[in-house]
Amino acid sequence: MESPDQVDYLSGKTRVFGIVGDPIEQVRSPEMITAEMTSRGHDAVLVPMHVLPADFDAFLPQLLRMRNLGGLVFTIPYKARACALASELGPQARIVNAINALARDAQDRWRGEIFDGQGCVEAFRRRGIALRGKRVMLVGAGGAGSAIAAAVAFEAPASLTIFDADVARSRSLAAAVMRAVPDARVSAGALTLDGIDVLLNATPVGMLDDPRMPIEAHALPRGLVVFDAIVKPECTPLLALAERCGCTTVRGREMMRGQIARMVDFFFARG
Amino acid sequence: MESPDQVDYLSGKTRVFGIVGDPIEQVRSPEMITAEMTSRGHDAVLVPMHVLPADFDAFLPQLLRMRNLGGLVFTIPYKARACALASELGPQARIVNAINALARDAQDRWRGEIFDGQGCVEAFRRRGIALRGKRVMLVGAGGAGSAIAAAVAFEAPASLTIFDADVARSRSLAAAVMRAVPDARVSAGALTLDGIDVLLNATPVGMLDDPRMPIEAHALPRGLVVFDAIVKPECTPLLALAERCGCTTVRGREMMRGQIARMVDFFFARG
């Protein structure tokens, strides 16, 4: 078979980015973030980097010395551990004590921030749905929920109520957000739709073949906006009910796209 | 601008290779080796890795622990230093004390070998020009010349004469090749075309805008095969003269393609 002797997407000048995790084969950042970078005209690739937990602390500081490394994305199980690599943490990373992106700044130092929550906010922005002044109910105060609470708090909602089956966890998250964003009206509370404008699911309930919903309901108010952070399936049982009831819905895949856009902004800000 | 939200040449499963050097922007391996790997059906990329000399010894052993790293290519100034990373050196690497490729074997150890010379031999093989039984004159006993001497010696030429302006260097190379390949008839000697079938240039004379030739001659015997390791320009003053005289010529670019093919064999041998 005759084939071209060069590919057109790589050269010695290409800026290299990586996603660091364990396991790594399931990640989507290589194809999606590379596409976002190249569509903006950057000569850059993001490659998977499978690093074992025992190697992380010795490898990562060395990796950051690679001169043409533009930035890193962190996934399970490294979002908390990666904070130690940053010279400076962004406002949302400081609230949740975790980062999923590290970018080189103009002084060759590394800035860390978490973008899961910003992806959710960006998805709303792209759809033209304001969070400002809204009464928001967030279900789930784990990793994704924490990042979403931190990001939504900066959007000045009328209120943000956080529910988690683990009450201590939701209280602790609400307190951390309030410390960082004193103007925000954030509290831990019961799961209810009374007086709520926006419902955000950040639990894994409804993922893959799970037929359950994060809230017990047979119908939802037509004016409610319903968001689900779950990416697979694209339409979770909660979103399916919301669509049947005429609600506006925002999907996990939109959050993922929003997050990618914000991460690429961050990588190339050179701030 | 609307753009596809994924590229098709990367995923979490893609095997990662790197070329390590300083500087790095001029290297061609990313586009050429990636093309060779993908044309053979491998899901793999080779990215540039700009590592400074002060970082090499601490970074490289850590990098080799990355689980999805398939192999590394080494360029200036690391071909000699990289030997220390290999558990096992190939026969040509042992002669020249340098490697330009490191591959993971089935036992997760790292094998090192140098392919500059094998690229030259592969170029001859692809053109159907035997080196076996031929009287070969090699000009230049530096890095490229050493690797070419080591590779040609294994092809059982009738004789291999090595000339270098630095006589001690050509003698030392001839001795090293003889120790490793006792059957080979290798010697350091004067630069002559008398009784020579194949002339190999491994000096930089004739590179870029250099109008000189590595041998003083106004004509070359029509039966001579002339090879030049120089890649830029494709047709050096020596090759231009050889073509005017009706000689068969083999170009540096053919050596580069041959080397890439052999390196990819090596990366995926899993021996």
Interface residues (C-beta under 8 A of the other chain):
Chain A: M1 S3 P4 D5 Q6 V7 D8 Y9 L10 S11 G12 K13 T14 V16 I19 I24 E25 Q26 V27 R28 S29 P30 E31 M32 T34 A35 E36 T38 S39 V45 L46 V47 P48 M49 H50 V51 L52 D55 A58 F59 Q62 L63 R65 M66 R67 N68 R257
Chain B: M1 S3 P4 D5 Q6 V7 D8 Y9 L10 S11 G12 K13 T14 V16 I19 I24 E25 Q26 V27 R28 S29 P30 E31 M32 T34 A35 E36 T38 S39 V45 L46 V47 P48 M49 H50 V51 L52 D55 A58 F59 Q62 L63 R65 M66 R67 N68 R257
